[in-house]
């Protein structure tokens, strides 16, 4: 609780409010140092475990700025359909392209039919 006695009066905005910080004030030797220490700590929140409502941007930053262990193996599991599509894409991207295949594709015979 705040000690509002005359002997520990602190000048300033709060008009003599002092918190009992015995652990913090043990190393303070003079009354002037005690007053400065109390002015610094007046009105600070001492509990870091307060509940916080997390909004969209906090969640977004937490996801994008998370620490990632790059040495850890990443495992991706696919459904059978996803695996089939991935295999087809992989085969297409890694097919062997030769001039004969390009020539055959470019100079293939094209026939047009008339619609009735």
VOGU-3710 file (C-alpha; in Angstrom, 3 decimals, decimal comma):
1> xxxxxxxxxx> 0,000/0,000/0,000  1,135/3,555/-0,579  2,892/5,312/2,328  1,734/8,920/2,441  3,802/10,007/5,496  5,664/13,333/5,630  9,115/11,784/6,130  8,994/9,970/2,761  7,267/12,705/0,773  8,216/12,799/-2,901
11> xxxxxxxxxx> 7,653/15,960/-4,860  6,175/15,643/-8,296  2,951/14,917/-10,102  1,765/12,247/-7,668  2,301/14,438/-4,577  4,138/12,089/-2,236  3,066/8,627/-3,388  5,614/5,975/-2,442  5,537/2,225/-2,979  7,152/-0,160/-0,523
21> xxxxxxxxxx> 10,009/-1,620/-2,546  12,277/-2,948/0,192  14,225/-5,198/-2,185  14,829/-2,437/-4,683  15,686/0,213/-2,093  18,221/-1,901/-0,127  21,151/-0,614/-2,149  20,016/3,035/-2,009  22,103/5,015/0,479  20,769/8,575/0,663
31> xxxxxxxxxx> 17,267/10,013/0,924  17,708/11,740/-2,449  18,382/8,374/-4,127  15,320/6,878/-2,426  13,161/9,701/-3,786  14,501/9,218/-7,326  13,908/5,451/-7,182  10,328/5,963/-6,014  9,588/8,542/-8,705  10,790/6,132/-11,409
41> xxxxxxxxxx> 8,539/3,319/-10,167  5,419/5,327/-9,308  2,503/4,141/-11,400  4,205/1,213/-13,158  2,415/-2,087/-13,664  4,174/-4,793/-11,716  2,349/-7,834/-13,080  3,368/-9,033/-16,542  0,798/-11,851/-16,577  -2,217/-9,679/-17,329
51> xxxxxxxxxx> -4,793/-11,117/-19,780  -4,581/-9,600/-23,244  -7,145/-9,774/-26,036  -5,228/-10,864/-29,130  -6,360/-9,132/-32,291  -5,782/-10,031/-35,925  -2,497/-8,138/-36,320  -1,012/-9,639/-33,155  -1,824/-13,133/-34,433  -0,485/-12,249/-37,893
61> xxxxxxxxxx> 2,811/-10,909/-36,495  3,136/-13,882/-34,135  2,779/-16,273/-37,089  5,104/-14,487/-39,517  7,746/-13,523/-36,958  7,960/-16,868/-35,168  11,315/-18,511/-34,607  11,909/-21,384/-37,014  14,448/-24,141/-36,509  15,839/-24,505/-40,041
71> xxxxxxxxxx> 17,684/-27,707/-39,103  14,445/-29,528/-38,288  12,971/-31,765/-40,990  9,672/-30,584/-42,504  7,199/-33,358/-43,233  4,267/-32,800/-45,604  1,497/-35,379/-45,870  -0,601/-35,418/-49,048  -3,893/-37,091/-49,876  -3,773/-39,677/-52,696
81> xxxxxxxxxx> -5,254/-37,163/-55,160  -2,772/-34,466/-54,152  0,061/-37,011/-54,527  -1,172/-37,943/-58,031  -1,275/-34,272/-59,118  2,164/-33,642/-57,603  3,591/-36,657/-59,462  2,120/-35,460/-62,779  3,530/-31,958/-62,285  6,895/-33,408/-61,321
91> xxxxxxxxxx> 6,955/-35,662/-64,402  6,025/-32,726/-66,645  8,703/-30,451/-65,197  11,426/-33,086/-65,383  10,696/-34,568/-68,787  13,519/-34,789/-71,229  13,157/-32,271/-74,050  14,932/-32,997/-77,308  14,951/-31,232/-80,642  13,063/-34,127/-82,225
101> xxxxxxxxxx> 10,173/-33,674/-79,773  10,103/-29,910/-80,355  10,203/-30,392/-84,128  7,424/-32,987/-84,025  5,273/-30,658/-81,906  5,812/-27,597/-84,086  5,331/-29,363/-87,414  2,509/-31,689/-86,558  -0,287/-32,066/-89,025  -3,368/-30,049/-88,201
111> xxxxxx> -6,734/-30,738/-89,727  -9,762/-28,457/-89,547  -13,305/-29,691/-89,752  -16,265/-27,748/-90,878  -19,136/-27,483/-88,393  -22,546/-28,458/-89,720
//
